[in-house]
Amino acid sequence: MAELKSLRCPCGFEVRSTSEDEIVRMAQLHARDIHGQDITVDQAKALIQLAA
Ligand SMILES: [Zn+2]
C-alpha cells in the first residue's frame, strides 16, 4: 500500500497524494502559475515529505 506523501510550499499551498509523480506535476503547475518559477522534477521531489 502506497504511503501518503505531501509537499508544502512556503506560501502555504499543500498537495497530498500517494503518487510522487502527481505531487511533482501539481507542484510544478503551482510554482509556475502562482510564483512564476519553473522548478525541476528533482527540486520538487526534494520537497516531498511523508504526510503526518
Ligand atoms: Zn506557493
PDB file of the backbone (N, CA, C, O) and the ligand in Angstrom, with CONECT records:
HET     ZN  A 101       1
ATOM      1  N   MET A   1       0.842  -1.200   0.000  1.00  0.00           N
ATOM      2  CA  MET A   1       0.000   0.000   0.000  1.00  0.00           C
ATOM      3  C   MET A   1       0.881   1.255   0.000  1.00  0.00           C
ATOM      4  O   MET A   1       1.806   1.386   0.801  1.00  0.00           O
ATOM      5  N   ALA A   2       0.574   2.152  -0.900  1.00  0.00           N
ATOM      6  CA  ALA A   2       1.389   3.360  -1.038  1.00  0.00           C
ATOM      7  C   ALA A   2       1.172   4.296   0.145  1.00  0.00           C
ATOM      8  O   ALA A   2       0.071   4.418   0.682  1.00  0.00           O
ATOM      9  N   GLU A   3       2.250   4.942   0.524  1.00  0.00           N
ATOM     10  CA  GLU A   3       2.160   5.897   1.629  1.00  0.00           C
ATOM     11  C   GLU A   3       1.731   7.266   1.107  1.00  0.00           C
ATOM     12  O   GLU A   3       2.089   7.683   0.005  1.00  0.00           O
ATOM     13  N   LEU A   4       0.958   7.939   1.935  1.00  0.00           N
ATOM     14  CA  LEU A   4       0.522   9.284   1.573  1.00  0.00           C
ATOM     15  C   LEU A   4       1.675  10.260   1.769  1.00  0.00           C
ATOM     16  O   LEU A   4       2.287  10.313   2.836  1.00  0.00           O
ATOM     17  N   LYS A   5       1.954  11.015   0.741  1.00  0.00           N
ATOM     18  CA  LYS A   5       3.048  11.984   0.803  1.00  0.00           C
ATOM     19  C   LYS A   5       2.500  13.389   0.589  1.00  0.00           C
ATOM     20  O   LYS A   5       1.408  13.575   0.053  1.00  0.00           O
ATOM     21  N   SER A   6       3.273  14.356   1.015  1.00  0.00           N
ATOM     22  CA  SER A   6       2.815  15.731   0.853  1.00  0.00           C
ATOM     23  C   SER A   6       3.967  16.645   0.466  1.00  0.00           C
ATOM     24  O   SER A   6       5.134  16.358   0.734  1.00  0.00           O
ATOM     25  N   LEU A   7       3.615  17.731  -0.158  1.00  0.00           N
ATOM     26  CA  LEU A   7       4.581  18.774  -0.480  1.00  0.00           C
ATOM     27  C   LEU A   7       3.957  20.094  -0.052  1.00  0.00           C
ATOM     28  O   LEU A   7       2.846  20.433  -0.461  1.00  0.00           O
ATOM     29  N   ARG A   8       4.688  20.835   0.778  1.00  0.00           N
ATOM     30  CA  ARG A   8       4.174  22.107   1.257  1.00  0.00           C
ATOM     31  C   ARG A   8       5.052  23.243   0.717  1.00  0.00           C
ATOM     32  O   ARG A   8       6.273  23.244   0.880  1.00  0.00           O
ATOM     33  N   CYS A   9       4.404  24.183   0.086  1.00  0.00           N
ATOM     34  CA  CYS A   9       5.093  25.368  -0.428  1.00  0.00           C
ATOM     35  C   CYS A   9       5.177  26.403   0.691  1.00  0.00           C
ATOM     36  O   CYS A   9       4.287  26.473   1.539  1.00  0.00           O
ATOM     37  N   PRO A  10       6.239  27.205   0.698  1.00  0.00           N
ATOM     38  CA  PRO A  10       6.358  28.250   1.728  1.00  0.00           C
ATOM     39  C   PRO A  10       5.157  29.182   1.782  1.00  0.00           C
ATOM     40  O   PRO A  10       4.911  29.793   2.823  1.00  0.00           O
ATOM     41  N   CYS A  11       4.401  29.313   0.699  1.00  0.00           N
ATOM     42  CA  CYS A  11       3.248  30.214   0.683  1.00  0.00           C
ATOM     43  C   CYS A  11       2.047  29.609   1.389  1.00  0.00           C
ATOM     44  O   CYS A  11       1.043  30.292   1.595  1.00  0.00           O
ATOM     45  N   GLY A  12       2.136  28.329   1.766  1.00  0.00           N
ATOM     46  CA  GLY A  12       1.022  27.695   2.457  1.00  0.00           C
ATOM     47  C   GLY A  12       0.299  26.664   1.615  1.00  0.00           C
ATOM     48  O   GLY A  12      -0.474  25.865   2.144  1.00  0.00           O
ATOM     49  N   PHE A  13       0.535  26.667   0.318  1.00  0.00           N
ATOM     50  CA  PHE A  13      -0.056  25.671  -0.576  1.00  0.00           C
ATOM     51  C   PHE A  13       0.464  24.284  -0.210  1.00  0.00           C
ATOM     52  O   PHE A  13       1.651  24.107   0.064  1.00  0.00           O
ATOM     53  N   GLU A  14      -0.433  23.310  -0.208  1.00  0.00           N
ATOM     54  CA  GLU A  14      -0.016  21.941   0.083  1.00  0.00           C
ATOM     55  C   GLU A  14      -0.723  20.985  -0.860  1.00  0.00           C
ATOM     56  O   GLU A  14      -1.916  21.121  -1.131  1.00  0.00           O
ATOM     57  N   VAL A  15       0.032  20.018  -1.354  1.00  0.00           N
ATOM     58  CA  VAL A  15      -0.568  18.969  -2.178  1.00  0.00           C
ATOM     59  C   VAL A  15      -0.238  17.627  -1.547  1.00  0.00           C
ATOM     60  O   VAL A  15       0.897  17.377  -1.140  1.00  0.00           O
ATOM     61  N   ARG A  16      -1.252  16.762  -1.473  1.00  0.00           N
ATOM     62  CA  ARG A  16      -1.066  15.436  -0.895  1.00  0.00           C
ATOM     63  C   ARG A  16      -1.501  14.388  -1.889  1.00  0.00           C
ATOM     64  O   ARG A  16      -2.540  14.520  -2.536  1.00  0.00           O
ATOM     65  N   SER A  17      -0.707  13.351  -2.008  1.00  0.00           N
ATOM     66  CA  SER A  17      -1.052  12.246  -2.892  1.00  0.00           C
ATOM     67  C   SER A  17      -0.185  11.049  -2.532  1.00  0.00           C
ATOM     68  O   SER A  17       0.861  11.200  -1.899  1.00  0.00           O
ATOM     69  N   THR A  18      -0.616   9.872  -2.931  1.00  0.00           N
ATOM     70  CA  THR A  18       0.255   8.706  -2.795  1.00  0.00           C
ATOM     71  C   THR A  18       1.199   8.607  -3.989  1.00  0.00           C
ATOM     72  O   THR A  18       2.123   7.794  -3.984  1.00  0.00           O
ATOM     73  N   SER A  19       0.974   9.428  -5.005  1.00  0.00           N
ATOM     74  CA  SER A  19       1.793   9.398  -6.214  1.00  0.00           C
ATOM     75  C   SER A  19       2.770  10.558  -6.235  1.00  0.00           C
ATOM     76  O   SER A  19       2.370  11.720  -6.305  1.00  0.00           O
ATOM     77  N   GLU A  20       4.075  10.230  -6.172  1.00  0.00           N
ATOM     78  CA  GLU A  20       5.085  11.287  -6.244  1.00  0.00           C
ATOM     79  C   GLU A  20       5.001  12.031  -7.561  1.00  0.00           C
ATOM     80  O   GLU A  20       5.175  13.249  -7.607  1.00  0.00           O
ATOM     81  N   ASP A  21       4.734  11.299  -8.632  1.00  0.00           N
ATOM     82  CA  ASP A  21       4.654  11.944  -9.937  1.00  0.00           C
ATOM     83  C   ASP A  21       3.550  12.991  -9.967  1.00  0.00           C
ATOM     84  O   ASP A  21       3.707  14.063 -10.552  1.00  0.00           O
ATOM     85  N   GLU A  22       2.435  12.668  -9.329  1.00  0.00           N
ATOM     86  CA  GLU A  22       1.326  13.606  -9.307  1.00  0.00           C
ATOM     87  C   GLU A  22       1.686  14.839  -8.469  1.00  0.00           C
ATOM     88  O   GLU A  22       1.377  15.969  -8.847  1.00  0.00           O
ATOM     89  N   ILE A  23       2.337  14.608  -7.338  1.00  0.00           N
ATOM     90  CA  ILE A  23       2.745  15.731  -6.491  1.00  0.00           C
ATOM     91  C   ILE A  23       3.701  16.639  -7.260  1.00  0.00           C
ATOM     92  O   ILE A  23       3.579  17.864  -7.220  1.00  0.00           O
ATOM     93  N   VAL A  24       4.647  16.027  -7.955  1.00  0.00           N
ATOM     94  CA  VAL A  24       5.612  16.816  -8.731  1.00  0.00           C
ATOM     95  C   VAL A  24       4.891  17.651  -9.783  1.00  0.00           C
ATOM     96  O   VAL A  24       5.193  18.830  -9.968  1.00  0.00           O
ATOM     97  N   ARG A  25       3.939  17.032 -10.464  1.00  0.00           N
ATOM     98  CA  ARG A  25       3.198  17.753 -11.501  1.00  0.00           C
ATOM     99  C   ARG A  25       2.432  18.941 -10.905  1.00  0.00           C
ATOM    100  O   ARG A  25       2.466  20.052 -11.434  1.00  0.00           O
ATOM    101  N   MET A  26       1.753  18.677  -9.807  1.00  0.00           N
ATOM    102  CA  MET A  26       0.970  19.739  -9.158  1.00  0.00           C
ATOM    103  C   MET A  26       1.879  20.857  -8.659  1.00  0.00           C
ATOM    104  O   MET A  26       1.549  22.038  -8.769  1.00  0.00           O
ATOM    105  N   ALA A  27       3.028  20.469  -8.110  1.00  0.00           N
ATOM    106  CA  ALA A  27       3.961  21.464  -7.581  1.00  0.00           C
ATOM    107  C   ALA A  27       4.532  22.323  -8.708  1.00  0.00           C
ATOM    108  O   ALA A  27       4.701  23.532  -8.550  1.00  0.00           O
ATOM    109  N   GLN A  28       4.827  21.695  -9.838  1.00  0.00           N
ATOM    110  CA  GLN A  28       5.356  22.454 -10.966  1.00  0.00           C
ATOM    111  C   GLN A  28       4.318  23.439 -11.491  1.00  0.00           C
ATOM    112  O   GLN A  28       4.648  24.583 -11.805  1.00  0.00           O
ATOM    113  N   LEU A  29       3.070  23.001 -11.587  1.00  0.00           N
ATOM    114  CA  LEU A  29       1.994  23.894 -12.019  1.00  0.00           C
ATOM    115  C   LEU A  29       1.831  25.049 -11.042  1.00  0.00           C
ATOM    116  O   LEU A  29       1.715  26.207 -11.443  1.00  0.00           O
ATOM    117  N   HIS A  30       1.823  24.721  -9.765  1.00  0.00           N
ATOM    118  CA  HIS A  30       1.657  25.743  -8.735  1.00  0.00           C
ATOM    119  C   HIS A  30       2.798  26.766  -8.791  1.00  0.00           C
ATOM    120  O   HIS A  30       2.556  27.972  -8.754  1.00  0.00           O
ATOM    121  N   ALA A  31       4.025  26.284  -8.880  1.00  0.00           N
ATOM    122  CA  ALA A  31       5.180  27.177  -8.895  1.00  0.00           C
ATOM    123  C   ALA A  31       5.119  28.121 -10.089  1.00  0.00           C
ATOM    124  O   ALA A  31       5.447  29.302  -9.981  1.00  0.00           O
ATOM    125  N   ARG A  32       4.693  27.582 -11.229  1.00  0.00           N
ATOM    126  CA  ARG A  32       4.654  28.410 -12.432  1.00  0.00           C
ATOM    127  C   ARG A  32       3.487  29.401 -12.382  1.00  0.00           C
ATOM    128  O   ARG A  32       3.644  30.584 -12.685  1.00  0.00           O
ATOM    129  N   ASP A  33       2.321  28.893 -11.995  1.00  0.00           N
ATOM    130  CA  ASP A  33       1.133  29.748 -12.026  1.00  0.00           C
ATOM    131  C   ASP A  33       1.151  30.802 -10.916  1.00  0.00           C
ATOM    132  O   ASP A  33       0.779  31.953 -11.148  1.00  0.00           O
ATOM    133  N   ILE A  34       1.572  30.423  -9.740  1.00  0.00           N
ATOM    134  CA  ILE A  34       1.469  31.319  -8.586  1.00  0.00           C
ATOM    135  C   ILE A  34       2.745  32.121  -8.376  1.00  0.00           C
ATOM    136  O   ILE A  34       2.694  33.293  -8.003  1.00  0.00           O
ATOM    137  N   HIS A  35       3.884  31.490  -8.615  1.00  0.00           N
ATOM    138  CA  HIS A  35       5.151  32.157  -8.302  1.00  0.00           C
ATOM    139  C   HIS A  35       5.952  32.546  -9.544  1.00  0.00           C
ATOM    140  O   HIS A  35       6.979  33.216  -9.435  1.00  0.00           O
ATOM    141  N   GLY A  36       5.487  32.130 -10.723  1.00  0.00           N
ATOM    142  CA  GLY A  36       6.212  32.468 -11.945  1.00  0.00           C
ATOM    143  C   GLY A  36       7.577  31.825 -12.022  1.00  0.00           C
ATOM    144  O   GLY A  36       8.487  32.355 -12.660  1.00  0.00           O
ATOM    145  N   GLN A  37       7.726  30.652 -11.354  1.00  0.00           N
ATOM    146  CA  GLN A  37       9.015  29.967 -11.344  1.00  0.00           C
ATOM    147  C   GLN A  37       8.856  28.576 -11.935  1.00  0.00           C
ATOM    148  O   GLN A  37       7.861  27.893 -11.695  1.00  0.00           O
ATOM    149  N   ASP A  38       9.850  28.170 -12.708  1.00  0.00           N
ATOM    150  CA  ASP A  38       9.892  26.797 -13.186  1.00  0.00           C
ATOM    151  C   ASP A  38      10.786  25.990 -12.259  1.00  0.00           C
ATOM    152  O   ASP A  38      11.948  26.342 -12.055  1.00  0.00           O
ATOM    153  N   ILE A  39      10.256  24.909 -11.696  1.00  0.00           N
ATOM    154  CA  ILE A  39      11.079  24.051 -10.851  1.00  0.00           C
ATOM    155  C   ILE A  39      11.233  22.699 -11.533  1.00  0.00           C
ATOM    156  O   ILE A  39      10.349  22.243 -12.260  1.00  0.00           O
ATOM    157  N   THR A  40      12.358  22.082 -11.285  1.00  0.00           N
ATOM    158  CA  THR A  40      12.639  20.796 -11.907  1.00  0.00           C
ATOM    159  C   THR A  40      11.989  19.676 -11.098  1.00  0.00           C
ATOM    160  O   THR A  40      11.570  19.869  -9.956  1.00  0.00           O
ATOM    161  N   VAL A  41      11.920  18.517 -11.716  1.00  0.00           N
ATOM    162  CA  VAL A  41      11.392  17.341 -11.021  1.00  0.00           C
ATOM    163  C   VAL A  41      12.198  17.077  -9.753  1.00  0.00           C
ATOM    164  O   VAL A  41      11.633  16.777  -8.701  1.00  0.00           O
ATOM    165  N   ASP A  42      13.533  17.191  -9.858  1.00  0.00           N
ATOM    166  CA  ASP A  42      14.383  16.938  -8.693  1.00  0.00           C
ATOM    167  C   ASP A  42      14.130  17.945  -7.579  1.00  0.00           C
ATOM    168  O   ASP A  42      14.113  17.587  -6.402  1.00  0.00           O
ATOM    169  N   GLN A  43      13.936  19.199  -7.954  1.00  0.00           N
ATOM    170  CA  GLN A  43      13.643  20.223  -6.943  1.00  0.00           C
ATOM    171  C   GLN A  43      12.328  19.923  -6.248  1.00  0.00           C
ATOM    172  O   GLN A  43      12.221  20.045  -5.028  1.00  0.00           O
ATOM    173  N   ALA A  44      11.338  19.535  -7.018  1.00  0.00           N
ATOM    174  CA  ALA A  44      10.033  19.227  -6.426  1.00  0.00           C
ATOM    175  C   ALA A  44      10.136  18.004  -5.523  1.00  0.00           C
ATOM    176  O   ALA A  44       9.592  17.993  -4.418  1.00  0.00           O
ATOM    177  N   LYS A  45      10.837  16.973  -5.996  1.00  0.00           N
ATOM    178  CA  LYS A  45      10.959  15.743  -5.205  1.00  0.00           C
ATOM    179  C   LYS A  45      11.668  15.992  -3.885  1.00  0.00           C
ATOM    180  O   LYS A  45      11.376  15.348  -2.877  1.00  0.00           O
ATOM    181  N   ALA A  46      12.610  16.939  -3.901  1.00  0.00           N
ATOM    182  CA  ALA A  46      13.359  17.245  -2.672  1.00  0.00           C
ATOM    183  C   ALA A  46      12.450  17.835  -1.585  1.00  0.00           C
ATOM    184  O   ALA A  46      12.789  17.816  -0.402  1.00  0.00           O
ATOM    185  N   LEU A  47      11.306  18.350  -2.000  1.00  0.00           N
ATOM    186  CA  LEU A  47      10.391  18.989  -1.054  1.00  0.00           C
ATOM    187  C   LEU A  47       9.310  18.025  -0.548  1.00  0.00           C
ATOM    188  O   LEU A  47       8.530  18.370   0.340  1.00  0.00           O
ATOM    189  N   ILE A  48       9.271  16.829  -1.112  1.00  0.00           N
ATOM    190  CA  ILE A  48       8.220  15.873  -0.741  1.00  0.00           C
ATOM    191  C   ILE A  48       8.552  15.218   0.613  1.00  0.00           C
ATOM    192  O   ILE A  48       9.677  14.779   0.853  1.00  0.00           O
ATOM    193  N   GLN A  49       7.547  15.171   1.474  1.00  0.00           N
ATOM    194  CA  GLN A  49       7.711  14.507   2.767  1.00  0.00           C
ATOM    195  C   GLN A  49       6.575  13.520   2.953  1.00  0.00           C
ATOM    196  O   GLN A  49       5.555  13.599   2.267  1.00  0.00           O
ATOM    197  N   LEU A  50       6.751  12.597   3.876  1.00  0.00           N
ATOM    198  CA  LEU A  50       5.649  11.729   4.243  1.00  0.00           C
ATOM    199  C   LEU A  50       4.605  12.555   4.981  1.00  0.00           C
ATOM    200  O   LEU A  50       4.939  13.335   5.873  1.00  0.00           O
ATOM    201  N   ALA A  51       3.357  12.383   4.611  1.00  0.00           N
ATOM    202  CA  ALA A  51       2.298  13.113   5.286  1.00  0.00           C
ATOM    203  C   ALA A  51       2.139  12.576   6.695  1.00  0.00           C
ATOM    204  O   ALA A  51       2.169  11.364   6.904  1.00  0.00           O
ATOM    205  N   ALA A  52       1.971  13.454   7.652  1.00  0.00           N
ATOM    206  CA  ALA A  52       1.851  13.052   9.046  1.00  0.00           C
ATOM    207  C   ALA A  52       0.492  12.389   9.289  1.00  0.00           C
ATOM    208  O   ALA A  52       0.197  11.978  10.411  1.00  0.00           O
TER     209      ALA A  52
HETATM  210 ZN    ZN A 101       3.427  28.573  -3.329  1.00  0.00          ZN2+
END
